[in-house]
Amino acid sequence: MRKLRCIAVDDEPLALELLEDNIRQVPFLELAAGCQNAFEAMDILHEQNADLVFLDIQMPGITGVQFLKSLQGQSTSPMVIFITAYEQYALEGFELDVVDYLLKPVSFDRFLKAANKAFELFKLRQQTPSPELLSTHFFVNANYALVKIRYDEITYIEGLKDYVKIYLTSARHPVITRMTLKGIEQKLPTHEFMRVHKSYIVSLDKIQSVRNLKIHIGEAIIPVGEQYVEEFMKSIGES
């Protein structure tokens, strides 16, 4: 079972530092980013997936509650644990289906209990097959038509702002569709595909070799981004 990718969000620098340190101490948690406001967290979640967000409620601009409401309804919205100094938000937090509610100052024991709760929920979700695992393909809009994309034909995917190029074994040219890389990542079986760079997703089965943190798939050479190195090396059994 892989680690939970976590984002810590708190506008108080010392509180954020403590939260990040707690995450680093838990073996099954991985700190993906620390943010001092909800806007930073939104940018992170636009670029990459996260499993769990430790979220302060009282923040300038967008509160934690407003931020959480903006995530609801998304197919892969992360789990959330609220952290706040104010007890009056507890009821609203649980009505919003948060995993847990931590009251500052948070002891490490209490933090670990909340983290374990999130991990158990994560494992339960992993045991339930997603729709993608029950199918062999999906469709994208391209060239004024719905184009069928088979999972087993994808070699790699390249993100270009609001567009992606899907490279296939069955076509000389990539399929280009208006979609974010994060959006298409949510359509892919996680055990077959991996994001290895802010601009690339690869089919693990299509990798021919890896040299100097560059993935070779056919004639394509795909770099492994620094933040993805550890998880990628684990996936190919080199860590």
Beta strands, then each sheet from edge to edge (+ up, - down):
strand 1: 4-9
strand 2: 29-35
strand 3: 52-56
strand 4: 79-84
strand 5: 100-103
strand 6: 137-142
strand 7: 145-150
strand 8: 154-160
strand 9: 163-168
strand 10: 175-178
strand 11: 193-197
strand 12: 200-203
strand 13: 209-211
strand 14: 214-217
strand 15: 220-223
sheet 1: 2+ 1+ 3+ 4+ 5+
sheet 2: 6+ 7-
sheet 3: 10+ 9- 8+ 12- 11+
sheet 4: 13+ 14- 15+
end
